[in-house]
Amino acid sequence: MPVKFDEYADREFEFDPALRPGTNGRKIIDFLLEHPATGFTPSEIRDAIDIPRGSVGPTLQRLEERDLVRHEEPYWAIGADHRLASYSAMLLSMKSIEERDEYDWDDVDPEAWSVNPEDAREAQREHRDER
């Protein structure tokens, strides 16, 4: 069914804090992306990325609700979401650039690339007002 695009675009801007740099969710996603064909127990994930014991289970459950991870008792693996495939491809590209050009990504501030949801909403409003 066709919709008025501006009204459709006015919906609340959705921001997924699970993938913000430095969060436990991001750490888990990054780890699982490095091993896309492997399932891990929560304790194996915790040991590999050093996050608090009580955070692993709830974080994995939240990621599963967003279809970012898969679960088959007792193992967890990266989800099959297209967003993750894009993210994984980006990480592989960055690693290739790093190896080829000896670029040090540790000098890059990931917070400088993050988007504040309120700023995004304001930019959407300004764009509509300009029309």
Steps between C-alpha positions, in 0.01 A plus 500: 500500500646838404561748782581870526872470546544809720239371743658157494845652558366696799490183705718502807865465408615159623845481650651171608720565804612136495762584239646813658877477540612378840171332598485136600268436207750645256782298653298180464397583141859582404626175653234285332561672165862388520371140522186495282473122468565422868268477800620588849366449849443814708803417715720462189379840377562656842853359518583610146393863537520554876158639586326454837349156564153641575493702177552225244162323523277810502702661222478189283123488556460864394711438191290193418180707527648729232596198285868590531599163648370141476459257786491122506546385858767538635668681209475853363612615157475809284159555339425484129382863477605696190617787722754269657625385162558864405671570829719191462597603147594845628720348772674274248561799273646699787731211592615472138576872487682475830717213378567654159565857613617431856218727621442502874124501570574547870550867419138525380247619757183288447293754695581758234301283255200436725169672435294661773137396439369848585741658249373257235136591575585871483676455165192317367274787617727762342510308173119485487472871584732590211262343250 
